[in-house]
Amino acid sequence: MFALGFAGRPAAGVVIAFAWDWGGGAHAGLGLIFGMVVGFSLGLTGGGGSIFAVPLLVYGLAVRTREAIGVSLAAVGATAMAGALRRLARGEVEVPTGLLFAAAGMLGAPVGAWMGGRVPEALLLVLFAVLMLVVAARMWVQASRRPDEARAVRASVDPIPAGERGPSCRRDPEGRLHLTSRCFAVLIVAGLVTGVLSGLFGVGGGFVIVPALVLVTGMGIHRAVATSLMVIALVGASGVASAVAAGRPVPPALTAVFVAGGLAGMELGTLAGRRLGGPGMQKLFASAMVVVAALIVARSVL
């Protein structure tokens, strides 16, 4: 028997709660479906899709906000790891730069988790909605002004041209990064910001990582997307460990089905993305983010 009920919660307003007499089977089924939605959006748009995870968990499965952040981090991290290993085998990941960025992010994730434990859930959701609006704006601008970047996750990797450079970092004629003190400092700061956002909101942070790698190091967009997957996986692992250490449970069963759905959805999204226009999909998902952000604010305030 399938029952639909309403449960009141201070932070989320009215939440639709699903229950099934068969030992939570419907709950697991919805977790799998929601994981596939997140993975599909990641595979289709190449970034920003993971930000749907927390709203789906909170409003679709009645998971408490702080628990949803842990599940989101685990699911996004596992999905990114699968993509990173595949691209690493193809030589698309710039490992030294990614490890430096990830090291800073892994230090920032516990700070974000600590901050999240001290922010009221209602305020945390409103701040999350603001983050969604920021990401949506960036996705829309990217699709309008730099349509090639919207297709980056589905394009083949480009080698780094000799002498390519960013404003803070320089590369030698072979394309290897020359790590100056300024370059090191900028990468550390960007990594820390990514880690704090991941620990606080449960997001992957690709919307920070990819622009930072492109603009700061002069890395090609395709290689930056591949490298960001490795960074997201490592920072996500740090965020999950921080959440557990802070006493915020990460439900293993729900996390497992969400991860499974995410991996399957990412494969489907990647296949669909080869047939659909990247910029149009970016704008579609940006619009969806604005709608979801508005609903979060409305529920939290009302």
C-alpha positions in Angstrom: 0.0 0.0 0.0 1.3 3.5 -0.8 0.5 6.3 1.5 1.0 10.0 1.0 1.2 12.3 4.1 2.2 15.7 5.1 4.7 16.4 7.9 5.4 19.8 9.3 9.0 20.9 10.0 10.3 24.3 11.2 13.1 24.5 8.7 11.4 23.2 5.6 7.8 24.3 6.1 5.4 21.7 4.7 7.2 18.5 3.5 5.7 15.8 1.4 6.5 12.5 3.0 6.2 9.2 1.3 5.8 5.9 3.1 5.3 2.3 1.9 4.2 -0.7 4.0 7.0 -2.8 2.4 9.8 -1.8 4.8 10.6 1.5 3.2 10.7 0.2 -0.4 9.2 3.3 -1.8 11.6 5.5 0.1 14.5 3.6 -1.4 12.9 3.7 -4.9 12.5 7.5 -4.6 16.1 7.8 -3.5 17.2 5.9 -6.6 15.1 8.0 -8.9 16.3 11.3 -7.3 19.9 10.1 -7.5 19.4 9.4 -11.2 17.9 12.9 -11.7 21.1 14.4 -10.1 23.4 12.2 -12.1 21.5 12.8 -15.3 21.8 16.6 -14.9 25.5 16.3 -14.2 26.1 14.2 -17.3 23.9 16.4 -19.5 25.1 19.9 -18.4 28.6 19.2 -17.2 28.2 21.0 -14.0 25.8 22.5 -11.5 23.5 19.5 -11.5 24.6 18.3 -8.1 23.0 21.4 -6.5 19.6 19.7 -7.0 20.6 16.9 -4.5 19.8 18.7 -1.3 16.4 20.1 -2.3 15.3 16.6 -3.6 16.4 14.9 -0.3 14.9 17.6 1.9 11.5 18.1 0.2 11.1 14.8 -1.6 12.3 12.4 1.1 11.8 14.5 4.2 15.5 14.1 5.1 16.8 16.7 7.6 18.9 19.4 6.0 22.2 18.5 7.7 21.8 14.8 6.9 20.9 15.7 3.3 24.2 17.6 3.0 26.1 14.5 4.0 24.3 12.2 1.6 24.7 14.8 -1.2 28.5 15.0 -0.6 28.8 11.2 -0.7 26.8 10.8 -3.8 28.4 13.7 -5.7 31.9 12.6 -4.6 31.3 9.0 -5.7 29.9 10.0 -9.1 32.8 12.4 -9.6 35.3 9.7 -8.7 33.9 7.4 -11.3 34.3 10.1 -13.9 37.7 11.1 -12.7 39.1 7.5 -12.9 37.9 7.2 -16.5 39.4 10.5 -17.5 42.6 9.8 -15.6 43.1 6.6 -17.6 42.7 8.7 -20.8 45.4 11.2 -19.6 42.9 14.1 -19.4 43.6 15.0 -15.7 46.3 17.4 -14.7 47.2 15.6 -11.5 49.7 17.9 -9.7 47.5 21.0 -10.1 44.4 19.0 -9.1 46.0 17.6 -6.0 47.1 21.0 -4.8 43.6 22.4 -5.3 42.1 19.4 -3.6 44.4 19.6 -0.6 43.2 23.1 0.1 39.6 22.1 -0.4 40.0 19.1 2.0 41.1 21.6 4.6 38.2 23.9 3.9 35.5 21.2 4.0 35.7 20.6 7.8 35.4 24.4 8.3 32.3 24.4 6.2 30.9 21.4 8.1 31.6 23.2 11.4 29.9 26.4 10.1 26.9 24.3 9.0 26.4 22.8 12.4 26.0 26.3 13.9 23.6 27.8 11.4 19.9 27.3 11.9 18.4 24.9 9.3 15.9 27.5 8.0 18.7 30.0 7.4 20.9 27.2 5.9 18.2 26.5 3.4 17.8 30.2 2.5 21.6 30.5 2.0 21.5 27.4 -0.1 18.8 29.0 -2.3 21.0 32.1 -2.7 23.9 29.8 -3.8 21.5 28.2 -6.4 20.7 31.6 -7.8 24.4 32.4 -8.1 25.1 29.1 -9.9 22.1 29.6 -12.2 23.3 33.0 -13.2 26.8 31.6 -14.0 25.3 28.8 -16.1 23.1 31.2 -18.1 26.0 33.5 -18.8 28.3 30.6 -19.7 25.7 29.3 -22.1 25.2 32.7 -23.7 28.7 34.0 -23.9 30.9 30.8 -24.0 28.8 28.1 -25.5 31.8 25.9 -26.1 32.2 25.5 -22.3 28.7 24.2 -22.0 29.8 21.3 -24.2 33.1 20.7 -22.4 32.1 17.6 -20.5 31.2 15.9 -23.8 34.1 17.1 -25.9 37.4 15.4 -26.4 40.3 16.8 -24.3 42.6 19.3 -25.9 46.3 19.4 -25.2 47.6 22.4 -23.3 49.2 24.7 -25.9 52.8 25.6 -25.3 53.2 28.8 -23.4 49.5 29.0 -22.4 49.2 31.1 -19.3 46.7 32.5 -16.8 46.9 35.9 -15.0 48.5 34.3 -11.9 50.3 31.2 -13.2 52.7 30.6 -16.0 53.5 27.5 -18.1 56.8 26.4 -19.7 57.0 25.7 -23.4 56.0 22.1 -22.8 52.8 23.2 -21.1 53.8 22.3 -17.5 52.6 24.7 -14.8 55.2 26.9 -13.3 54.1 27.2 -9.6 55.0 30.8 -8.5 54.2 32.1 -5.1 51.3 34.1 -6.5 50.0 31.1 -8.4 50.3 28.9 -5.3 48.4 31.4 -3.1 45.5 31.9 -5.6 45.0 28.1 -6.0 45.0 27.6 -2.2 42.4 30.4 -1.7 40.2 29.0 -4.5 40.5 25.5 -3.1 39.6 26.7 0.4 36.5 28.5 -0.9 35.5 25.3 -2.7 36.0 23.2 0.4 34.0 25.5 2.6 31.1 25.6 0.2 31.2 21.8 -0.1 31.2 21.2 3.6 28.5 23.8 4.3 26.1 23.0 1.5 26.9 19.6 0.2 27.7 20.7 -3.3 30.6 19.5 -5.5 31.9 23.0 -6.2 32.6 22.5 -9.9 31.1 25.9 -10.6 34.1 27.3 -8.6 36.8 24.8 -9.6 36.5 24.9 -13.4 36.6 28.7 -13.8 39.5 28.9 -11.3 41.5 26.4 -13.2 40.8 28.1 -16.5 41.3 31.7 -15.4 44.1 31.2 -12.9 46.3 28.5 -14.5 45.4 28.9 -18.2 44.3 25.3 -18.3 42.1 24.3 -21.3 38.4 24.0 -20.5 38.2 20.3 -21.3 41.2 19.5 -19.1 39.8 21.7 -16.4 36.5 19.8 -16.3 38.4 16.5 -16.1 40.6 17.8 -13.3 37.7 19.2 -11.4 36.2 15.7 -11.1 39.2 14.5 -9.2 39.1 17.6 -6.9 35.3 17.1 -6.3 35.9 13.5 -5.3 38.6 14.2 -2.8 36.9 17.3 -1.3 33.7 15.3 -1.1 35.4 12.5 0.9 36.8 15.1 3.3 33.3 16.7 3.7 31.7 13.3 4.5 34.3 12.5 7.0 33.9 15.9 8.6 30.1 15.4 8.8 30.5 12.0 10.5 33.1 13.4 12.9 30.7 16.2 13.8 28.1 13.7 14.8 25.8 14.3 11.8 24.7 10.9 10.5 25.0 9.9 6.9 22.4 7.2 6.4 24.2 4.3 4.6 21.2 2.7 2.9 19.9 6.0 1.5 23.4 7.1 0.5 24.0 3.8 -1.4 20.8 4.0 -3.5 21.4 7.7 -4.2 25.0 6.9 -5.3 23.7 4.0 -7.5 21.1 6.3 -9.1 23.7 9.0 -9.6 26.1 6.7 -11.4 23.4 5.3 -13.7 21.9 8.8 -14.3 25.3 10.2 -15.3 25.7 7.5 -18.0 22.3 8.3 -19.4 22.9 12.1 -19.2 26.2 11.7 -21.0 24.6 9.7 -23.8 21.7 12.2 -24.1 24.2 15.1 -24.1 25.8 13.8 -27.3 22.5 14.4 -29.1 21.3 17.6 -27.4 22.6 21.1 -27.5 24.8 22.0 -24.5 24.0 25.7 -24.3 20.2 25.1 -24.4 20.4 22.5 -21.7 22.5 24.8 -19.5 19.8 27.5 -19.8 17.1 25.0 -19.1 18.8 23.8 -15.9 19.6 27.4 -14.9 15.9 28.2 -15.1 15.0 25.1 -13.1 17.4 26.2 -10.4 15.7 29.6 -10.1 12.4 27.9 -9.7 13.7 25.5 -7.0 15.4 28.4 -5.2 12.2 30.4 -5.1 10.3 27.4 -3.7 13.0 26.9 -1.0 12.7 30.5 0.1 8.9 30.4 0.1 8.7 27.3 2.1 11.4 28.4 4.6 9.8 31.8 5.1 6.2 30.7 5.2 
